[in-house]
Amino acid sequence: MNLTLHVWRQKNAADKGKMVRYEAKNINPDMSFLEMLDVVNEDLITRGEEPITFEHDCREGICGSCGFVINGTPHGPQRGTTVCQLHMRHFSDGDVLYLEPWRAKAFPVIKDLVVDRSAFDRIISAGGYVSVSTGSAPDGNAIPVPKQAADLSMDAAACIGCGACVASCPNASASLFTAAKISHLGLLPQGQPERLNRAEAMVAQMNEELFGSCTNIGECEAVCPKGIKLEVIARMNRDFIKASFVGRDEVEVAGAG
């Protein structure tokens, strides 16, 4: 199959950037989307041109690094699929595809289809952990976990931090990502001692990174390759509001004393 690609090319964060047209010829339908780009890059290198820069690591839909926008949809047209797991058989011979990086102020473009997602790392550093005593590993059954809580926690923990939720949101909100990271710890017994502080700290960091606010559009859930549900945002909001009132009560009690 033969395809026409319009790819965003940008040398660095300071470069203006532009769309450049390429022809992808003799593409095997069983190739993944990234393998198709590998073929295009091999042709560009053979002709002495700069290859298209895109990010990847595991190519198994686990690491979350491969994401970019295909024809206006993060990760492309196949729901529940990362770009590396998207196969060319989902496209037709002669298709015209537009490839762009995530578009968000908090995700500055590094080069071509690669963006800086370190804002996510800083949100995790703000509270995406549990504080436990070091030493030998505890017995697996020492802390009983209700099945419903375990299931919901594992569903939230499936988030791979790819950033598709931010790229799809009209507000460039990171609420789905942040809420997933807050929920998967806050639902477990080990996460309870820091639950409210975690929500307050991670939401504060999310706002500091200049992500937009959530207005329940739902595009984030629609494009999430791991199917993270909007319910995690409601859980995050509840914990954040409760944390705000708990903090206010403590201040008022201290003032009264």
N, C-alpha and C positions, 0 to 999 in steps of 0.2 A: 504494500500500500504506500501511496505517496501523500504527504501532508505539507501544508504551508504553515510555517511558524512565524509569528510576530513576537519577538522576545525583547523584554526590557533590558537594555544595556546601559550600565552606569559604572564608570570607572572607580568611583569612590563616593563618600558621603557628600563631598563638595561639588561633584559633577552634576550637571543638570539632568543628564540621562535622556534616552530616547528609545523608541521602538525600532527594531531592525528586523527585516524580513529574511527568512532562511527557508530552504527547501529540504525537507526530510524525505529521502527517496529510498525505495525498496525496504520498507520497514516491515519486519515480521510481526504479525498480529499477536503473537505470543510473548513479545517483549514487554517488559514493564516500561512505564513512561520514562524513568531515568535511564534505562538501557537505550531507549530511543534517542535521548539526549546525548548519551555516550557516542552513539553512531554519528550524530550530527557533529559533535566535537572532534571526533577522529577526522572527519572530512575537512573541518575548519583548520585543524592543525596541519594536515597534509598540504593545504593550500597556503600555509604560512599566516593564518589569521588567528586572532585571539579567541580561544574557546569560551563557551558560555559558562559562567560560574554559577554553580548551584550547590547547595549543602546536602550532605548525606552521610550516613554512618552504617547503621545495621542493615538497611534495605529490607527489613522484615516488619515494618509497621510498629516498631517498639520505641525507637529513640526519639521520634518526633522532629528530627532536624530537617527533613526533606521538603517541608511545606512551601508552596507558593500558589499563586492564583492562576487558574486555567479557565479562560473564557468567563471571567467574572466570579468564579466559584472557588474558594479555597480548597485545595486538594483535588479539584476537578469534579466531574458530574456524578461519580459513583459514591453513593452514601456509605458512611462507615468505612472509608478507605483512605489511606495515606497515598501520597503521590508515588512513593516507591512500590506500593502494592496495586497501583492502578495499571491495568494492562491495555495495550493498544487495540485489542479486539473490541473495546467499548467505543472505539471511534470508527469512522468510515473513510474509505479511500477518497482523497480530495478535500478532506476537512481542512478548515482554516482555524488555527488555534492561537490565542493570545495569552502569553505567559508574562505575569508580573509578580513582583515581590509583595509580601504583606505590606499594606498601607496603613501606618499608624505613627503618630509622633513619637511614641515610646519605642518604636522599632525602626531606628534609622537604617537606611540601606548601607551595607558595607560594600557590596559590589554585585551588579547584575541582579540575580534572584535571591541573594543572601542578605539577611537583615540581622541586626544586633538584638538578640533577645535576652540580654543579660538583666533586663528589668525583671524578668521572671525569677532569675536567680536571687535577686535582692529581696523580692517578696518572700521567697522560701526562707532566706536567711533571717527575715524579721520574726518568724515564728513557726515555720513549717517543720517542727521537730518535737520530740518529747524528751524531757530531762529525766534520765534514769541513772541509778547507781551502776557503776562499772563492776566487772567481776565475771564470774561464771554465768553462763546462760541459764535463765530460769526454766523450770519445767514447762512444757508447752501447755499443760492443762492446769497450771497453778492459778491462772486468772480466768474464770469462766466468762465467755463472751456470748450473749444471746445471738441466735442465728440471724435474726432480722438485722441486728446491728452489724454483725460481721458481713452480711451480704451487702448492705448499703455502703459500708466502709470500703469493701473491695470494689464496688461499682465506681465509687469516687476516686479510688486509688488508681483506676485504669487510665486516668488522665496522663498523657505523655508530654504535656507542655509544648505542643507544637506551635500554638499561637493562632490557629485557624479561627478560634472564637473571636479574637481581637480583630483579625482581618475582615471578618464578615459583619461585625457589628457596626451600625451607622455611627455609633459614638466611640468606636475603638475601645470598648470596655473590656477589662480583664476579669470581670466578675465571675465568669464560669470557671476559669482556671483557678483563681484565688479561692473560690468557694469549694472547689473540689479538693484542694489541698487542706483547707480548714476542716472539711467534713470527714475526710478519711481518717484523720486523727481524732477529731472531736467525738466521733461515734463510738470509739473504743474506750474501755476502762483506763488504759494507759494514758490516754489523752485528756482525761477529765481535769486533773489538777491545773493545767494551763489553758483550759478550753477558752475561757473568756479573754484572758490576756492575749492568747494566740489570735483570736478574731480581731481584736482591737489593733494589735500591732501589724498584722498582715494587711488589713484594710487601709490603715494609715500609710503603709509603704506603697500600696497600690495607687493611692491618691497622689502620693509624692512623685511617683513615676509618670504622672500626667496621663494616665489612662482615663477614658471617659466614664460617665456614670451609666449604670444599667437602667434601661427603660422598658424592659420586658418585651423586646421585639421578637426574640426567640431565634434569630439567625444563628446564634452561637451553637445552640443545641442541634440545629439542622445540619451544620457542617462539621460538627465534632466527629473525628474518625473513630472515637471510642464510645460514642453515644452517651456522654455525660448529660444528665437531665437538669432542667432548670430548677428542680427542687433543691439542689445544693445551694443555690443562691438565696432561696428563702431561709434555709438553715443558717447560712452565714449572716444574713441580715438579723435574724433573731438573736444570735449570739452576740453580734456587734451592739445591738440596741441594749441587750441585757448588760453587757460589759460597760456601756456608757452610764447606765443607771447605777450599777454597783459602784463604779468609780465616783460618781456624784454623791452617793450616800456616804462613802467613806470620807470624802472631803467635808461634808456637812457635819458628820459626827466628830471629826477632828476639830472643826471650828467651834462646835458647841462646847467641847471640853476646854 
